[in-house]
Amino acid sequence: MDKQKVEAVIEKDIRPMLQADGGDIELVDIEEDGVVKVRLKGACGGCPMAQMTLQMGVHKRLQKDFPEIKEVVSVD
């Protein structure tokens, strides 16, 4: 899985959605087993809905282009 392609989808489709709510996202790493590590920042960092955002927003969107992604997790 190409990290630059994943970053491009985050930049184009995911980041603007999060920035509209005062948050942001940073791609940290992509592991060989299909786990994508991201860092939620701004309002998203402490939001009680962050886990839902990761699963229903970020993971679902990334998996559309990259079906090999198994999970998206937030790291500090």
N, C-alpha and C positions, 0 to 999 in steps of 0.2 A: 504494500500500500504506500503510495507516494505522499509523503508528509506535505509537500508543497501543494498538491491537489486538495488535500483535506483542509489545509490552511486557506486556500482560495474559497472553498465553500463556506467556511466559517466567516471569512471576511465579507463575502458577498451576501449571504443569506441569513446568518445567525447573529453576527455582531450588531448589525443595524437594529434588529429586533430587541436585543438586550440593551443597547445604548438608549433606545427610546424610553426605556423604563429606568434609566439612570445606572445601568450596570455595564459590564463588559466581560469578555472571555478571552483567554489566552490558551493556545495549544501548547501543552508542555511536552508530551511524548506520545508515541504510538508504539505499543508493544507488539511483538510478533504473534501473540495469541489473540489479537484483535481487540485489545483494550486500549481505548483512547483516554489519555489523561489531560484534563483541562484545569485551568484555574479561573474561578469565577471572581470577578472584581467589582468594586463599587457597590451599588445597592444589591447586586446579586450575591455578593459574598456572604452577607448575613441574613438573606431572605429565607423565611421559613418555607417558601415554595421552591427553593433552589433544586431540591431533589426531583421534583416534578418537572421543572424546567429542563433539567438534564435528560430525563427519560423521555418525556413527551415532546420536547422541542428539539434539543441538540441531538440526542441519539437517533430519534426518528428521522430527522432531516439528513444526518450524515449517512445513515444506513440506506437511504434512498439511492445515493450515488455509490456507496461503498458497502455492499451487503456483507462483506467479510467482517465488518465491525460487530463485535459481540457485546460490548459494554462501553459506556462513557462514565468515567468517574472524575470527581473533583478532588484536587490535591491542594495543599496549602503552599 
